[in-house]
C-alpha cells in the first residue's frame, strides 16, 4: 500500500469516530455503491492482453503511428 492510500485510509478512519449512526449508514451505502459498481473501462482479458502485446512490441523497437496517421486510420474505420 502506498503512502497516499495509507493517508486516505487513516483520514477516513479518523472521521468515522465523529459520525453519528445515521451518517455512518449513509457512508456505508455510498461505499457499497462504489465497491459494487462496474467501472466503465473494465476491459476484457483479451483486450488487456492485446494492449500488453502492443506495448511489448513498442518496447522492443516497434514503430509508433503519429497523430496524423492515427486520425486517418480512425476516419477510415468509421
C-alpha positions as CSV (number, residue, x, y, z in Angstrom):
1,X,0.0,0.0,0.0
2,X,1.5,3.3,-0.9
3,X,1.7,6.3,1.4
4,X,-1.2,8.3,-0.3
5,X,-3.6,5.3,0.1
6,X,-2.5,4.8,3.7
7,X,-3.0,8.5,4.4
8,X,-6.5,8.4,2.9
9,X,-7.4,5.3,4.9
10,X,-6.3,7.0,8.1
11,X,-8.3,10.1,7.3
12,X,-11.4,8.0,6.6
13,X,-10.9,6.1,9.9
14,X,-10.4,9.3,11.8
15,X,-13.7,10.7,10.5
16,X,-15.7,7.5,11.3
17,X,-15.2,8.3,15.0
18,X,-17.1,11.6,14.8
19,X,-20.1,10.4,12.7
20,X,-23.4,9.5,14.2
21,X,-25.2,6.3,13.3
22,X,-27.3,7.9,10.5
23,X,-24.2,9.3,8.9
24,X,-22.3,6.0,9.1
25,X,-25.2,4.2,7.4
26,X,-25.3,6.8,4.7
27,X,-21.5,6.5,4.2
28,X,-21.8,2.7,4.1
29,X,-24.4,3.0,1.4
30,X,-22.0,5.2,-0.7
31,X,-19.1,2.8,-0.1
32,X,-21.1,-0.2,-1.1
33,X,-22.3,1.6,-4.3
34,X,-18.7,2.4,-5.2
35,X,-17.4,-1.1,-4.4
36,X,-20.2,-2.9,-6.4
37,X,-20.1,-0.6,-9.4
38,X,-18.5,-1.8,-12.6
39,X,-16.1,0.7,-13.9
40,X,-16.9,1.8,-17.5
41,X,-13.4,1.0,-18.6
42,X,-13.4,-2.6,-17.2
43,X,-11.6,-4.1,-20.1
44,X,-11.8,-7.8,-21.1
45,X,-8.9,-10.1,-20.5
46,X,-8.5,-10.4,-24.3
47,X,-8.3,-6.6,-24.7
48,X,-5.8,-6.2,-21.9
49,X,-3.6,-9.0,-23.5
50,X,-3.8,-7.1,-26.8
51,X,-2.7,-3.9,-25.1
52,X,0.1,-5.7,-23.3
53,X,1.2,-7.2,-26.6
54,X,1.3,-3.9,-28.4
55,X,3.2,-2.3,-25.5
56,X,5.8,-5.1,-25.6
57,X,6.2,-4.6,-29.3
58,X,6.7,-0.8,-28.7
59,X,9.4,-1.5,-26.0
60,X,11.2,-3.8,-28.4
61,X,11.6,-1.2,-31.2
62,X,8.2,-1.2,-32.7
63,X,7.1,1.7,-34.9
64,X,4.8,4.3,-33.5
65,X,2.0,5.8,-35.5
66,X,1.8,9.6,-35.4
67,X,-1.2,11.7,-34.6
68,X,-2.0,12.5,-38.3
69,X,-1.7,8.8,-39.3
70,X,-3.8,7.7,-36.4
71,X,-6.5,10.2,-37.3
72,X,-6.5,9.0,-40.9
73,X,-6.9,5.4,-39.7
74,X,-9.8,6.3,-37.4
75,X,-11.6,8.2,-40.2
76,X,-11.3,5.1,-42.4
77,X,-12.6,2.9,-39.6
78,X,-15.8,4.9,-39.3
